[in-house]
Amino acid sequence: MRITVTMARVLSALLEEQEADRYGLDLMKVTGLTSGSLYPILRRLEQAGWLLARWEEIDAVAAGRPARRYYRLTAHGIERAGAALAELHAATTPRPKGVPAPDAHLRARPAW
């Protein structure tokens, strides 16, 4: 899965409280994303098996608000999100001059 900056924001927010159910408005506030950016990301994460989603079971009239859709990372999602964010961090962290990238050996051309 391609990890964009906006997806990294969502994954970071979900990893902060791995055991908590998070809902859209909460994630929008934490990430600074609009609903048009957030919900497609949540849908992709759910389709990839990284995220579980469920509707809140409430009486909307008694609660005075519509039911919320809650999201939580799966065990697989926690593992993959952590690895993806670590890779992104390693790829975007400046290195001192002369220090090769961790994967430089994979990009190096043979000497022959």
Backbone as XML, in Angstrom:
<?xml version="1.0"?>
<chain id="A" units="angstrom">
  <residue number="1" name="MET">
    <atom name="N" x="0.846" y="-1.175" z="0.000"/>
    <atom name="CA" x="0.000" y="0.000" z="0.000"/>
    <atom name="C" x="0.894" y="1.242" z="0.000"/>
  </residue>
  <residue number="2" name="ARG">
    <atom name="N" x="0.546" y="2.192" z="-0.816"/>
    <atom name="CA" x="1.316" y="3.441" z="-0.902"/>
    <atom name="C" x="0.944" y="4.330" z="0.287"/>
  </residue>
  <residue number="3" name="ILE">
    <atom name="N" x="1.938" y="4.756" z="1.042"/>
    <atom name="CA" x="1.710" y="5.590" z="2.218"/>
    <atom name="C" x="1.979" y="7.040" z="1.845"/>
  </residue>
  <residue number="4" name="THR">
    <atom name="N" x="0.919" y="7.815" z="1.768"/>
    <atom name="CA" x="1.033" y="9.242" z="1.482"/>
    <atom name="C" x="1.184" y="9.997" z="2.798"/>
  </residue>
  <residue number="5" name="VAL">
    <atom name="N" x="1.450" y="11.279" z="2.708"/>
    <atom name="CA" x="1.564" y="12.101" z="3.917"/>
    <atom name="C" x="0.234" y="12.099" z="4.671"/>
  </residue>
  <residue number="6" name="THR">
    <atom name="N" x="-0.871" y="12.222" z="3.943"/>
    <atom name="CA" x="-2.177" y="12.241" z="4.623"/>
    <atom name="C" x="-2.478" y="10.886" z="5.252"/>
  </residue>
  <residue number="7" name="MET">
    <atom name="N" x="-2.135" y="9.797" z="4.578"/>
    <atom name="CA" x="-2.349" y="8.483" z="5.173"/>
    <atom name="C" x="-1.462" y="8.306" z="6.402"/>
  </residue>
  <residue number="8" name="ALA">
    <atom name="N" x="-0.248" y="8.813" z="6.351"/>
    <atom name="CA" x="0.655" y="8.734" z="7.505"/>
    <atom name="C" x="0.059" y="9.463" z="8.698"/>
  </residue>
  <residue number="9" name="ARG">
    <atom name="N" x="-0.590" y="10.589" z="8.467"/>
    <atom name="CA" x="-1.261" y="11.308" z="9.563"/>
    <atom name="C" x="-2.336" y="10.451" z="10.202"/>
  </residue>
  <residue number="10" name="VAL">
    <atom name="N" x="-3.138" y="9.805" z="9.369"/>
    <atom name="CA" x="-4.228" y="8.963" z="9.880"/>
    <atom name="C" x="-3.661" y="7.773" z="10.643"/>
  </residue>
  <residue number="11" name="LEU">
    <atom name="N" x="-2.659" y="7.111" z="10.078"/>
    <atom name="CA" x="-2.051" y="5.967" z="10.749"/>
    <atom name="C" x="-1.431" y="6.370" z="12.083"/>
  </residue>
  <residue number="12" name="SER">
    <atom name="N" x="-0.765" y="7.500" z="12.114"/>
    <atom name="CA" x="-0.165" y="7.984" z="13.363"/>
    <atom name="C" x="-1.227" y="8.216" z="14.421"/>
  </residue>
  <residue number="13" name="ALA">
    <atom name="N" x="-2.336" y="8.826" z="14.022"/>
    <atom name="CA" x="-3.427" y="9.093" z="14.968"/>
    <atom name="C" x="-4.017" y="7.786" z="15.493"/>
  </residue>
  <residue number="14" name="LEU">
    <atom name="N" x="-4.195" y="6.813" z="14.617"/>
    <atom name="CA" x="-4.758" y="5.531" z="15.039"/>
    <atom name="C" x="-3.780" y="4.757" z="15.925"/>
  </residue>
  <residue number="15" name="LEU">
    <atom name="N" x="-2.490" y="4.882" z="15.661"/>
    <atom name="CA" x="-1.488" y="4.199" z="16.474"/>
    <atom name="C" x="-1.331" y="4.822" z="17.865"/>
  </residue>
  <residue number="16" name="GLU">
    <atom name="N" x="-1.637" y="6.119" z="17.982"/>
    <atom name="CA" x="-1.515" y="6.795" z="19.286"/>
    <atom name="C" x="-2.368" y="6.117" z="20.349"/>
  </residue>
  <residue number="17" name="GLU">
    <atom name="N" x="-3.557" y="5.717" z="19.976"/>
    <atom name="CA" x="-4.478" y="5.061" z="20.905"/>
    <atom name="C" x="-4.989" y="3.783" z="20.256"/>
  </residue>
  <residue number="18" name="GLN">
    <atom name="N" x="-4.135" y="2.776" z="20.217"/>
    <atom name="CA" x="-4.437" y="1.547" z="19.500"/>
    <atom name="C" x="-5.664" y="0.814" z="20.017"/>
  </residue>
  <residue number="19" name="GLU">
    <atom name="N" x="-5.929" y="0.900" z="21.294"/>
    <atom name="CA" x="-7.053" y="0.173" z="21.888"/>
    <atom name="C" x="-8.351" y="0.974" z="21.877"/>
  </residue>
  <residue number="20" name="ALA">
    <atom name="N" x="-8.295" y="2.218" z="21.433"/>
    <atom name="CA" x="-9.476" y="3.073" z="21.455"/>
    <atom name="C" x="-10.200" y="3.049" z="20.119"/>
  </residue>
  <residue number="21" name="ASP">
    <atom name="N" x="-11.515" y="3.100" z="20.182"/>
    <atom name="CA" x="-12.307" y="3.279" z="18.973"/>
    <atom name="C" x="-12.292" y="4.762" z="18.649"/>
  </residue>
  <residue number="22" name="ARG">
    <atom name="N" x="-11.996" y="5.095" z="17.400"/>
    <atom name="CA" x="-11.941" y="6.495" z="16.962"/>
    <atom name="C" x="-13.029" y="6.723" z="15.931"/>
  </residue>
  <residue number="23" name="TYR">
    <atom name="N" x="-13.630" y="7.883" z="15.927"/>
    <atom name="CA" x="-14.651" y="8.178" z="14.922"/>
    <atom name="C" x="-14.170" y="9.322" z="14.038"/>
  </residue>
  <residue number="24" name="GLY">
    <atom name="N" x="-14.850" y="9.503" z="12.913"/>
    <atom name="CA" x="-14.401" y="10.417" z="11.876"/>
    <atom name="C" x="-14.090" y="11.822" z="12.330"/>
  </residue>
  <residue number="25" name="LEU">
    <atom name="N" x="-15.025" y="12.468" z="13.041"/>
    <atom name="CA" x="-14.801" y="13.857" z="13.457"/>
    <atom name="C" x="-13.584" y="13.955" z="14.378"/>
  </residue>
  <residue number="26" name="ASP">
    <atom name="N" x="-13.431" y="12.996" z="15.256"/>
    <atom name="CA" x="-12.268" y="12.950" z="16.143"/>
    <atom name="C" x="-10.983" y="12.867" z="15.319"/>
  </residue>
  <residue number="27" name="LEU">
    <atom name="N" x="-10.956" y="11.977" z="14.337"/>
    <atom name="CA" x="-9.769" y="11.835" z="13.486"/>
    <atom name="C" x="-9.529" y="13.074" z="12.634"/>
  </residue>
  <residue number="28" name="MET">
    <atom name="N" x="-10.603" y="13.734" z="12.189"/>
    <atom name="CA" x="-10.435" y="14.972" z="11.421"/>
    <atom name="C" x="-9.779" y="16.049" z="12.276"/>
  </residue>
  <residue number="29" name="LYS">
    <atom name="N" x="-10.176" y="16.153" z="13.532"/>
    <atom name="CA" x="-9.584" y="17.153" z="14.439"/>
    <atom name="C" x="-8.113" y="16.856" z="14.701"/>
  </residue>
  <residue number="30" name="VAL">
    <atom name="N" x="-7.791" y="15.593" z="14.942"/>
    <atom name="CA" x="-6.416" y="15.203" z="15.270"/>
    <atom name="C" x="-5.482" y="15.357" z="14.081"/>
  </residue>
  <residue number="31" name="THR">
    <atom name="N" x="-5.965" y="14.979" z="12.890"/>
    <atom name="CA" x="-5.105" y="14.983" z="11.703"/>
    <atom name="C" x="-5.131" y="16.292" z="10.928"/>
  </residue>
  <residue number="32" name="GLY">
    <atom name="N" x="-6.176" y="17.087" z="11.124"/>
    <atom name="CA" x="-6.331" y="18.319" z="10.358"/>
    <atom name="C" x="-6.845" y="18.073" z="8.944"/>
  </residue>
  <residue number="33" name="LEU">
    <atom name="N" x="-7.311" y="16.849" z="8.678"/>
    <atom name="CA" x="-7.816" y="16.506" z="7.352"/>
    <atom name="C" x="-9.308" y="16.806" z="7.234"/>
  </residue>
  <residue number="34" name="THR">
    <atom name="N" x="-9.752" y="17.028" z="6.010"/>
    <atom name="CA" x="-11.176" y="17.205" z="5.746"/>
    <atom name="C" x="-11.806" y="15.824" z="5.556"/>
  </residue>
  <residue number="35" name="SER">
    <atom name="N" x="-13.128" y="15.788" z="5.609"/>
    <atom name="CA" x="-13.819" y="14.511" z="5.418"/>
    <atom name="C" x="-13.538" y="13.935" z="4.033"/>
  </residue>
  <residue number="36" name="GLY">
    <atom name="N" x="-13.382" y="14.793" z="3.035"/>
    <atom name="CA" x="-13.103" y="14.334" z="1.681"/>
    <atom name="C" x="-11.753" y="13.669" z="1.534"/>
  </residue>
  <residue number="37" name="SER">
    <atom name="N" x="-10.823" y="13.967" z="2.436"/>
    <atom name="CA" x="-9.515" y="13.307" z="2.440"/>
    <atom name="C" x="-9.500" y="12.105" z="3.378"/>
  </residue>
  <residue number="38" name="LEU">
    <atom name="N" x="-10.150" y="12.250" z="4.535"/>
    <atom name="CA" x="-10.094" y="11.213" z="5.567"/>
    <atom name="C" x="-10.840" y="9.939" z="5.188"/>
  </residue>
  <residue number="39" name="TYR">
    <atom name="N" x="-12.088" y="10.069" z="4.777"/>
    <atom name="CA" x="-12.909" y="8.876" z="4.581"/>
    <atom name="C" x="-12.418" y="7.953" z="3.467"/>
  </residue>
  <residue number="40" name="PRO">
    <atom name="N" x="-11.899" y="8.464" z="2.360"/>
    <atom name="CA" x="-11.317" y="7.534" z="1.370"/>
    <atom name="C" x="-10.123" y="6.760" z="1.933"/>
  </residue>
  <residue number="41" name="ILE">
    <atom name="N" x="-9.332" y="7.396" z="2.778"/>
    <atom name="CA" x="-8.197" y="6.708" z="3.403"/>
    <atom name="C" x="-8.702" y="5.619" z="4.335"/>
  </residue>
  <residue number="42" name="LEU">
    <atom name="N" x="-9.695" y="5.933" z="5.152"/>
    <atom name="CA" x="-10.256" y="4.936" z="6.059"/>
    <atom name="C" x="-10.832" y="3.752" z="5.278"/>
  </residue>
  <residue number="43" name="ARG">
    <atom name="N" x="-11.484" y="4.029" z="4.173"/>
    <atom name="CA" x="-12.054" y="2.968" z="3.339"/>
    <atom name="C" x="-10.941" y="2.072" z="2.775"/>
  </residue>
  <residue number="44" name="ARG">
    <atom name="N" x="-9.848" y="2.690" z="2.279"/>
    <atom name="CA" x="-8.733" y="1.893" z="1.743"/>
    <atom name="C" x="-8.093" y="1.030" z="2.832"/>
  </residue>
  <residue number="45" name="LEU">
    <atom name="N" x="-7.925" y="1.603" z="4.017"/>
    <atom name="CA" x="-7.336" y="0.841" z="5.123"/>
    <atom name="C" x="-8.235" y="-0.323" z="5.526"/>
  </residue>
  <residue number="46" name="GLU">
    <atom name="N" x="-9.535" y="-0.095" z="5.520"/>
    <atom name="CA" x="-10.473" y="-1.155" z="5.860"/>
    <atom name="C" x="-10.431" y="-2.263" z="4.795"/>
  </residue>
  <residue number="47" name="GLN">
    <atom name="N" x="-10.419" y="-1.887" z="3.526"/>
    <atom name="CA" x="-10.373" y="-2.870" z="2.433"/>
    <atom name="C" x="-9.081" y="-3.683" z="2.461"/>
  </residue>
  <residue number="48" name="ALA">
    <atom name="N" x="-8.000" y="-3.073" z="2.936"/>
    <atom name="CA" x="-6.707" y="-3.760" z="3.012"/>
    <atom name="C" x="-6.600" y="-4.661" z="4.245"/>
  </residue>
  <residue number="49" name="GLY">
    <atom name="N" x="-7.589" y="-4.589" z="5.132"/>
    <atom name="CA" x="-7.561" y="-5.408" z="6.336"/>
    <atom name="C" x="-6.778" y="-4.797" z="7.479"/>
  </residue>
  <residue number="50" name="TRP">
    <atom name="N" x="-6.412" y="-3.528" z="7.336"/>
    <atom name="CA" x="-5.660" y="-2.846" z="8.389"/>
    <atom name="C" x="-6.581" y="-2.248" z="9.440"/>
  </residue>
  <residue number="51" name="LEU">
    <atom name="N" x="-7.849" y="-2.107" z="9.123"/>
    <atom name="CA" x="-8.779" y="-1.342" z="9.954"/>
    <atom name="C" x="-10.105" y="-2.078" z="10.076"/>
  </residue>
  <residue number="52" name="LEU">
    <atom name="N" x="-10.661" y="-2.054" z="11.288"/>
    <atom name="CA" x="-12.021" y="-2.544" z="11.525"/>
    <atom name="C" x="-12.920" y="-1.326" z="11.688"/>
  </residue>
  <residue number="53" name="ALA">
    <atom name="N" x="-14.133" y="-1.422" z="11.171"/>
    <atom name="CA" x="-15.096" y="-0.335" z="11.308"/>
    <atom name="C" x="-16.411" y="-0.918" z="11.801"/>
  </residue>
  <residue number="54" name="ARG">
    <atom name="N" x="-17.077" y="-0.181" z="12.664"/>
    <atom name="CA" x="-18.378" y="-0.625" z="13.163"/>
    <atom name="C" x="-19.233" y="0.595" z="13.483"/>
  </residue>
  <residue number="55" name="TRP">
    <atom name="N" x="-20.536" y="0.421" z="13.333"/>
    <atom name="CA" x="-21.462" y="1.490" z="13.683"/>
    <atom name="C" x="-21.780" y="1.429" z="15.164"/>
  </residue>
  <residue number="56" name="GLU">
    <atom name="N" x="-21.852" y="2.568" z="15.787"/>
    <atom name="CA" x="-22.246" y="2.694" z="17.188"/>
    <atom name="C" x="-23.713" y="2.275" z="17.314"/>
  </residue>
  <residue number="57" name="GLU">
    <atom name="N" x="-24.018" y="1.551" z="18.365"/>
    <atom name="CA" x="-25.395" y="1.137" z="18.605"/>
    <atom name="C" x="-26.020" y="2.064" z="19.639"/>
  </residue>
  <residue number="58" name="ILE">
    <atom name="N" x="-26.699" y="3.098" z="19.147"/>
    <atom name="CA" x="-27.371" y="4.044" z="20.035"/>
    <atom name="C" x="-28.739" y="4.377" z="19.464"/>
  </residue>
  <residue number="59" name="ASP">
    <atom name="N" x="-29.567" y="4.966" z="20.311"/>
    <atom name="CA" x="-30.833" y="5.546" z="19.852"/>
    <atom name="C" x="-30.498" y="6.990" z="19.489"/>
  </residue>
  <residue number="60" name="ALA">
    <atom name="N" x="-30.467" y="7.288" z="18.200"/>
    <atom name="CA" x="-30.055" y="8.612" z="17.727"/>
    <atom name="C" x="-30.948" y="9.715" z="18.280"/>
  </residue>
  <residue number="61" name="VAL">
    <atom name="N" x="-32.240" y="9.440" z="18.440"/>
    <atom name="CA" x="-33.170" y="10.449" z="18.965"/>
    <atom name="C" x="-32.849" y="10.729" z="20.429"/>
  </residue>
  <residue number="62" name="ALA">
    <atom name="N" x="-32.670" y="9.680" z="21.214"/>
    <atom name="CA" x="-32.361" y="9.858" z="22.637"/>
    <atom name="C" x="-30.996" y="10.519" z="22.830"/>
  </residue>
  <residue number="63" name="ALA">
    <atom name="N" x="-30.040" y="10.158" z="21.991"/>
    <atom name="CA" x="-28.690" y="10.724" z="22.109"/>
    <atom name="C" x="-28.620" y="12.139" z="21.543"/>
  </residue>
  <residue number="64" name="GLY">
    <atom name="N" x="-29.556" y="12.488" z="20.687"/>
    <atom name="CA" x="-29.551" y="13.823" z="20.097"/>
    <atom name="C" x="-28.496" y="13.995" z="19.019"/>
  </residue>
  <residue number="65" name="ARG">
    <atom name="N" x="-28.043" y="12.877" z="18.451"/>
    <atom name="CA" x="-27.038" y="12.915" z="17.388"/>
    <atom name="C" x="-27.102" y="11.598" z="16.633"/>
  </residue>
  <residue number="66" name="PRO">
    <atom name="N" x="-26.591" y="11.607" z="15.401"/>
    <atom name="CA" x="-26.571" y="10.343" z="14.643"/>
    <atom name="C" x="-25.533" y="9.378" z="15.219"/>
  </residue>
  <residue number="67" name="ALA">
    <atom name="N" x="-25.711" y="8.111" z="14.907"/>
    <atom name="CA" x="-24.734" y="7.092" z="15.322"/>
    <atom name="C" x="-23.388" y="7.378" z="14.646"/>
  </residue>
  <residue number="68" name="ARG">
    <atom name="N" x="-22.338" y="7.077" z="15.356"/>
    <atom name="CA" x="-20.985" y="7.274" z="14.822"/>
    <atom name="C" x="-20.460" y="5.956" z="14.261"/>
  </residue>
  <residue number="69" name="ARG">
    <atom name="N" x="-19.593" y="6.073" z="13.295"/>
    <atom name="CA" x="-18.878" y="4.901" z="12.776"/>
    <atom name="C" x="-17.502" y="4.934" z="13.430"/>
  </residue>
  <residue number="70" name="TYR">
    <atom name="N" x="-17.192" y="3.870" z="14.163"/>
    <atom name="CA" x="-15.928" y="3.790" z="14.883"/>
    <atom name="C" x="-14.909" y="2.962" z="14.104"/>
  </residue>
  <residue number="71" name="TYR">
    <atom name="N" x="-13.653" y="3.358" z="14.256"/>
    <atom name="CA" x="-12.546" y="2.711" z="13.549"/>
    <atom name="C" x="-11.465" y="2.319" z="14.553"/>
  </residue>
  <residue number="72" name="ARG">
    <atom name="N" x="-10.837" y="1.166" z="14.275"/>
    <atom name="CA" x="-9.728" y="0.694" z="15.102"/>
    <atom name="C" x="-8.814" y="-0.160" z="14.229"/>
  </residue>
  <residue number="73" name="LEU">
    <atom name="N" x="-7.509" y="-0.011" z="14.411"/>
    <atom name="CA" x="-6.557" y="-0.831" z="13.664"/>
    <atom name="C" x="-6.655" y="-2.294" z="14.090"/>
  </residue>
  <residue number="74" name="THR">
    <atom name="N" x="-6.532" y="-3.196" z="13.126"/>
    <atom name="CA" x="-6.439" y="-4.621" z="13.436"/>
    <atom name="C" x="-5.019" y="-4.908" z="13.910"/>
  </residue>
  <residue number="75" name="ALA">
    <atom name="N" x="-4.784" y="-6.118" z="14.409"/>
    <atom name="CA" x="-3.416" y="-6.502" z="14.802"/>
    <atom name="C" x="-2.490" y="-6.404" z="13.592"/>
  </residue>
  <residue number="76" name="HIS">
    <atom name="N" x="-2.974" y="-6.865" z="12.446"/>
    <atom name="CA" x="-2.194" y="-6.760" z="11.203"/>
    <atom name="C" x="-1.956" y="-5.286" z="10.855"/>
  </residue>
  <residue number="77" name="GLY">
    <atom name="N" x="-2.969" y="-4.463" z="11.039"/>
    <atom name="CA" x="-2.860" y="-3.035" z="10.746"/>
    <atom name="C" x="-1.848" y="-2.346" z="11.642"/>
  </residue>
  <residue number="78" name="ILE">
    <atom name="N" x="-1.839" y="-2.717" z="12.908"/>
    <atom name="CA" x="-0.869" y="-2.132" z="13.847"/>
    <atom name="C" x="0.549" y="-2.465" z="13.397"/>
  </residue>
  <residue number="79" name="GLU">
    <atom name="N" x="0.750" y="-3.723" z="13.038"/>
    <atom name="CA" x="2.072" y="-4.171" z="12.587"/>
    <atom name="C" x="2.496" y="-3.457" z="11.301"/>
  </residue>
  <residue number="80" name="ARG">
    <atom name="N" x="1.608" y="-3.457" z="10.307"/>
    <atom name="CA" x="1.928" y="-2.849" z="9.013"/>
    <atom name="C" x="2.069" y="-1.333" z="9.117"/>
  </residue>
  <residue number="81" name="ALA">
    <atom name="N" x="1.196" y="-0.691" z="9.894"/>
    <atom name="CA" x="1.259" y="0.771" z="10.044"/>
    <atom name="C" x="2.576" y="1.177" z="10.700"/>
  </residue>
  <residue number="82" name="GLY">
    <atom name="N" x="2.954" y="0.464" z="11.748"/>
    <atom name="CA" x="4.222" y="0.768" z="12.410"/>
    <atom name="C" x="5.403" y="0.621" z="11.475"/>
  </residue>
  <residue number="83" name="ALA">
    <atom name="N" x="5.406" y="-0.458" z="10.700"/>
    <atom name="CA" x="6.499" y="-0.693" z="9.748"/>
    <atom name="C" x="6.500" y="0.363" z="8.649"/>
  </residue>
  <residue number="84" name="ALA">
    <atom name="N" x="5.315" y="0.700" z="8.132"/>
    <atom name="CA" x="5.218" y="1.686" z="7.048"/>
    <atom name="C" x="5.688" y="3.060" z="7.511"/>
  </residue>
  <residue number="85" name="LEU">
    <atom name="N" x="5.298" y="3.452" z="8.724"/>
    <atom name="CA" x="5.721" y="4.760" z="9.232"/>
    <atom name="C" x="7.218" y="4.783" z="9.522"/>
  </residue>
  <residue number="86" name="ALA">
    <atom name="N" x="7.758" y="3.664" z="9.988"/>
    <atom name="CA" x="9.209" y="3.589" z="10.222"/>
    <atom name="C" x="9.974" y="3.705" z="8.898"/>
  </residue>
  <residue number="87" name="GLU">
    <atom name="N" x="9.481" y="3.031" z="7.853"/>
    <atom name="CA" x="10.116" y="3.122" z="6.536"/>
    <atom name="C" x="10.033" y="4.544" z="5.991"/>
  </residue>
  <residue number="88" name="LEU">
    <atom name="N" x="8.878" y="5.174" z="6.146"/>
    <atom name="CA" x="8.700" y="6.546" z="5.683"/>
    <atom name="C" x="9.648" y="7.488" z="6.420"/>
  </residue>
  <residue number="89" name="HIS">
    <atom name="N" x="9.761" y="7.290" z="7.724"/>
    <atom name="CA" x="10.661" y="8.128" z="8.527"/>
    <atom name="C" x="12.111" y="7.944" z="8.076"/>
  </residue>
  <residue number="90" name="ALA">
    <atom name="N" x="12.508" y="6.692" z="7.875"/>
    <atom name="CA" x="13.882" y="6.426" z="7.440"/>
    <atom name="C" x="14.156" y="7.029" z="6.063"/>
  </residue>
  <residue number="91" name="ALA">
    <atom name="N" x="13.162" y="6.985" z="5.199"/>
    <atom name="CA" x="13.347" y="7.499" z="3.838"/>
    <atom name="C" x="13.356" y="9.016" z="3.777"/>
  </residue>
  <residue number="92" name="THR">
    <atom name="N" x="12.787" y="9.668" z="4.772"/>
    <atom name="CA" x="12.673" y="11.128" z="4.718"/>
    <atom name="C" x="13.548" y="11.852" z="5.736"/>
  </residue>
  <residue number="93" name="THR">
    <atom name="N" x="14.298" y="11.115" z="6.539"/>
    <atom name="CA" x="15.174" y="11.733" z="7.531"/>
    <atom name="C" x="16.500" y="12.089" z="6.871"/>
  </residue>
  <residue number="94" name="PRO">
    <atom name="N" x="16.905" y="13.356" z="6.962"/>
    <atom name="CA" x="18.188" y="13.745" z="6.363"/>
    <atom name="C" x="19.349" y="13.008" z="7.034"/>
  </residue>
  <residue number="95" name="ARG">
    <atom name="N" x="20.322" y="12.632" z="6.227"/>
    <atom name="CA" x="21.511" y="11.965" z="6.736"/>
    <atom name="C" x="22.713" y="12.880" z="6.558"/>
  </residue>
  <residue number="96" name="PRO">
    <atom name="N" x="23.685" y="12.758" z="7.440"/>
    <atom name="CA" x="24.907" y="13.549" z="7.263"/>
    <atom name="C" x="25.557" y="13.210" z="5.925"/>
  </residue>
  <residue number="97" name="LYS">
    <atom name="N" x="26.260" y="14.175" z="5.371"/>
    <atom name="CA" x="26.926" y="13.989" z="4.081"/>
    <atom name="C" x="27.866" y="12.787" z="4.143"/>
  </residue>
  <residue number="98" name="GLY">
    <atom name="N" x="27.780" y="11.949" z="3.134"/>
    <atom name="CA" x="28.653" y="10.782" z="3.054"/>
    <atom name="C" x="28.071" y="9.527" z="3.686"/>
  </residue>
  <residue number="99" name="VAL">
    <atom name="N" x="26.965" y="9.644" z="4.425"/>
    <atom name="CA" x="26.346" y="8.469" z="5.027"/>
    <atom name="C" x="25.307" y="7.946" z="4.043"/>
  </residue>
  <residue number="100" name="PRO">
    <atom name="N" x="25.481" y="6.706" z="3.573"/>
    <atom name="CA" x="24.553" y="6.180" z="2.570"/>
    <atom name="C" x="23.181" y="5.881" z="3.162"/>
  </residue>
  <residue number="101" name="ALA">
    <atom name="N" x="22.183" y="5.896" z="2.316"/>
    <atom name="CA" x="20.836" y="5.520" z="2.733"/>
    <atom name="C" x="20.844" y="4.054" z="3.142"/>
  </residue>
  <residue number="102" name="PRO">
    <atom name="N" x="19.956" y="3.646" z="4.058"/>
    <atom name="CA" x="19.950" y="2.252" z="4.514"/>
    <atom name="C" x="19.787" y="1.246" z="3.370"/>
  </residue>
  <residue number="103" name="ASP">
    <atom name="N" x="19.115" y="1.647" z="2.295"/>
    <atom name="CA" x="18.909" y="0.712" z="1.187"/>
    <atom name="C" x="19.780" y="1.056" z="-0.024"/>
  </residue>
  <residue number="104" name="ALA">
    <atom name="N" x="20.856" y="1.810" z="0.174"/>
    <atom name="CA" x="21.712" y="2.235" z="-0.936"/>
    <atom name="C" x="22.310" y="1.050" z="-1.671"/>
  </residue>
  <residue number="105" name="HIS">
    <atom name="N" x="22.586" y="-0.018" z="-0.958"/>
    <atom name="CA" x="23.162" y="-1.214" z="-1.600"/>
    <atom name="C" x="22.193" y="-1.816" z="-2.615"/>
  </residue>
  <residue number="106" name="LEU">
    <atom name="N" x="20.912" y="-1.599" z="-2.434"/>
    <atom name="CA" x="19.925" y="-2.132" z="-3.372"/>
    <atom name="C" x="19.879" y="-1.322" z="-4.674"/>
  </residue>
  <residue number="107" name="ARG">
    <atom name="N" x="20.254" y="-0.065" z="-4.595"/>
    <atom name="CA" x="20.220" y="0.806" z="-5.762"/>
    <atom name="C" x="21.561" y="0.913" z="-6.456"/>
  </residue>
  <residue number="108" name="ALA">
    <atom name="N" x="22.611" y="0.451" z="-5.804"/>
    <atom name="CA" x="23.962" y="0.580" z="-6.376"/>
    <atom name="C" x="24.090" y="-0.267" z="-7.637"/>
  </residue>
  <residue number="109" name="ARG">
    <atom name="N" x="24.815" y="0.284" z="-8.613"/>
    <atom name="CA" x="25.047" y="-0.442" z="-9.864"/>
    <atom name="C" x="26.288" y="-1.306" z="-9.709"/>
  </residue>
  <residue number="110" name="PRO">
    <atom name="N" x="26.278" y="-2.445" z="-10.354"/>
    <atom name="CA" x="27.464" y="-3.304" z="-10.277"/>
    <atom name="C" x="28.676" y="-2.592" z="-10.887"/>
  </residue>
  <residue number="111" name="ALA">
    <atom name="N" x="29.868" y="-2.892" z="-10.361"/>
    <atom name="CA" x="31.103" y="-2.262" z="-10.815"/>
    <atom name="C" x="31.565" y="-2.807" z="-12.154"/>
  </residue>
  <residue number="112" name="TRP">
    <atom name="N" x="31.034" y="-3.879" z="-12.652"/>
    <atom name="CA" x="31.493" y="-4.479" z="-13.914"/>
    <atom name="C" x="30.797" y="-3.889" z="-15.026"/>
  </residue>
</chain>
